[in-house]
Amino acid sequence: TGVLSFLQRRAKRLGIDHRLPFLNGRFGIVVPLDTIGSLSNRWSYGFAFGAVSSSVLLLFSERYVPFTVPPWARAIVYLIGALEVGLVYFPFFACLSTPFRMAGAILGILYSAAWILVTVWDTATCPGGEVLGKYQKVISQWPCILSLLFLLGRFVYIFVKDVRIRLQLETENLEELVGLHQAKHVKRLLSRTPEHSESLNWLERRVYEWDPYFKFPNRIIGTAIISLIGLYTMTLADYSLSDAAFDRMEDWKNNLKEVVTSCNQTQALGYMIPQLEEFIDVARKSWLATTIFASLNSVAYTFHILACYRKHIKRLWKGQKGFLPERFHDPKPAVSVASIARYSGWQIAFTLWGYLIVHFVHFLFVLLFVYLLVLPIQNGKVLAMLSNLGLILLTIGIVVALVILQVVLVQIFFLQDKMSPTDKQKPLALNNRKAFHCFNYFFFYYNVVMGISTCIIRLLLSMVVGTWLVSRIDRTIMQRGYENLDAGYSTWIGMIFADHYHNNPVMVCFCQLLKNTFRDIYNTTSPVNSRARRRWALLYTLLKNPPLILCRKHNLSSISSPTYTATEVRAWVMASQTQNQQMAPKAIPEIIVTGEEDC
């Protein structure tokens, strides 16, 4: 990092440059990653995040703390641990983003090789662990090792490419403001829309429609990669710990069985043993099944958030804000910029904790399903199960039927006829008002009773849906009007607005065209443009110094006019600007400057 900082020069001179001129502006700030505007080396940065993933997951525990700290200091410990991880992996990102390719490639090769050697040596010498067993390090560290190998290959490629450029075997592509995909996107906007577009296949209609003119920022790709690696590690740890927990429950059950057998306990305790065995067996199988479904659900959420990011950004590009709550149409700039820094960390945490919460909810539903439906069938209690299930379904069916009946009665008897035969629905206009008032009166008392069950169902559905969508940071789980209480959703809105304002293809293309235009104007050497530049400089000078207009040659009308030297003219101009009338002549209608051709 010190070497790259020494090579980097500061654009703005500081006070230290005057005291130490031999530094020549060196020791500039090394930027590890452009999280807003950069769209190059996206997958390289993604694999760099993959190398970081193991240490990021370690931050969720306190095993890396070498000493005990009081509870109030845990936040400070987490901050120090996060800074340590950032400092350790800083060279990977700095070597990828530095404009000095040769130095960055060599340092990156050395740093990647050192990390690969240390990681492989640690995995080979200490492969076992308490959670995943004998090959814990191999199972958990192979994504990190794969990412490090990719980074090593990438740095080798950068080194070879820079050598070829220095040997003039390859031309260097200068990085412009606008990317090729952004230029094509703007070109597509300016082109005429085809009358018959290509038909989409089932995957593009139902899952994801590929857009070649859209690229995800490296921040989004890195977040998705860490989330997927974290889900992989979390799933393995979840399965291993749950298997060990159920084995421990089996041991407790066997010990209890031995105690009951040896001490000849009561029949009630003996009856509990089969029930406990059945519960352990059902819980083990249910937890394993829900582990698979919860993992697939979290992986689907990760990719779905990518699709939602693209959909929301493209809507903002079109100026469409109707999909957002009204209070989020104009977020504060400070909140939006801060959301860029918060989003990645919060999305990873939401994904991992959301997996655990969704897994537990799935587990409860599967247990309920097994005990209400599967076990009664296996134990030959089909009639009792069907009787109870039929009673529950009949009650719910009657409630739903009465709700539908109210709508049907209103549709048939209490709405006026259609105004046109082509109308799909009747107008919102009452008919048979007296009968409707009686209908409303008698159903009032029933709806009071039915409202209790509806309230309970509403609360249960709200809890289930809110728990199910806890990992979805792109969607609020709060009621309308309380979206500000959802910090994750506020972060999402601020982040997409910041990306919209900084990476809008139309705005970026305009800036690129403006930059190219000024570069062409100031780099050209044609006499016409050179004359234009001189005349523009003359106009600007005369606008800022109006008294100099009198000094121009076309104001000289006759030779008999008074003649002044250049020194006298300068003194007169300075006097006129300071409004010192004693030093200035009373009237100088015409001036001839002697000794110089042009003022």
WOTA-V517377 format. One record per pair of residues at least 24 apart in sequence whose ideal C-beta (glycine too) atoms are under 6 Angstrom apart, sorted by the first residue. I is the first residue (numbers start at 1). GAP is how many residues later the second one is. D is the distance in Angstrom with one decimal. If there is no record, write none. Layout:
i gap d
I GAP D
I GAP D
//
This chain:
i gap d
4 26 4.9
4 90 5.5
4 94 5.2
5 25 5.2
7 93 4.9
7 96 5.9
30 64 4.9
31 66 5.8
32 58 5.6
32 61 3.6
32 62 5.0
33 60 4.8
35 184 4.4
35 305 6.0
36 466 5.0
37 465 5.9
39 140 5.3
39 176 5.2
41 55 5.7
42 176 4.6
42 179 5.4
44 52 5.5
44 110 5.0
45 173 4.1
45 177 5.8
46 175 4.4
46 176 5.3
46 179 4.9
47 100 4.4
47 103 4.4
47 104 5.8
48 44 4.6
48 45 5.7
49 173 3.5
49 176 5.3
49 177 5.2
50 93 6.0
50 97 3.4
50 175 5.1
51 93 5.6
51 96 4.2
51 97 5.3
52 37 4.9
53 173 4.8
53 176 4.2
54 90 4.7
55 30 4.7
57 173 5.6
57 176 5.8
101 57 5.6
101 61 4.0
102 60 5.0
105 50 5.0
105 53 4.2
105 54 3.6
108 47 3.6
109 46 4.7
112 36 5.7
112 39 4.9
112 40 4.2
115 33 5.4
116 32 4.9
119 26 5.7
131 106 5.3
131 109 5.1
132 104 5.9
132 108 5.1
140 93 5.6
143 86 4.9
177 331 5.8
177 334 5.4
177 335 4.5
178 330 4.8
178 331 5.2
178 334 4.1
181 32 4.9
181 34 5.4
182 323 3.9
182 326 5.6
184 29 4.9
185 28 4.0
185 320 4.6
186 319 5.3
186 320 5.9
186 323 4.7
208 99 5.7
214 96 5.8
219 125 5.9
223 121 4.4
223 124 5.2
224 78 5.7
226 122 5.4
227 75 5.1
227 121 5.4
227 124 4.4
230 122 5.2
231 67 5.3
234 118 5.6
234 121 5.9
235 60 4.7
239 52 5.7
242 45 5.2
246 38 4.7
249 31 5.4
282 88 5.4
286 77 5.9
286 80 4.3
286 81 5.6
287 76 5.8
290 69 5.8
290 72 3.9
290 73 4.7
290 76 5.6
293 69 5.8
294 61 5.8
294 64 5.1
294 65 3.8
294 68 5.4
297 61 6.0
298 57 4.4
301 170 5.1
305 169 5.5
308 166 4.5
312 184 5.2
313 183 5.9
316 184 4.2
317 187 5.9
325 158 5.0
328 165 4.8
331 162 5.9
331 163 5.3
331 166 5.4
335 159 4.8
336 158 4.0
336 161 4.8
336 162 4.3
337 161 5.9
339 152 4.6
339 155 3.0
339 156 4.3
340 155 5.8
340 158 5.2
342 149 5.0
343 148 5.5
343 152 4.5
346 142 5.9
346 145 5.7
347 126 5.5
350 121 5.1
350 123 5.2
350 138 6.0
351 120 5.2
354 116 4.6
354 117 2.8
357 110 5.9
357 113 5.5
361 106 5.2
547 26 4.7
547 29 5.0
548 51 6.0
550 41 5.5
551 48 3.9
556 36 5.5
557 33 5.6
561 29 4.0
561 31 5.9
563 29 5.0
563 31 5.8
565 29 5.6
565 30 5.7
566 27 5.5
566 29 5.0
566 30 4.8
569 24 5.6
//
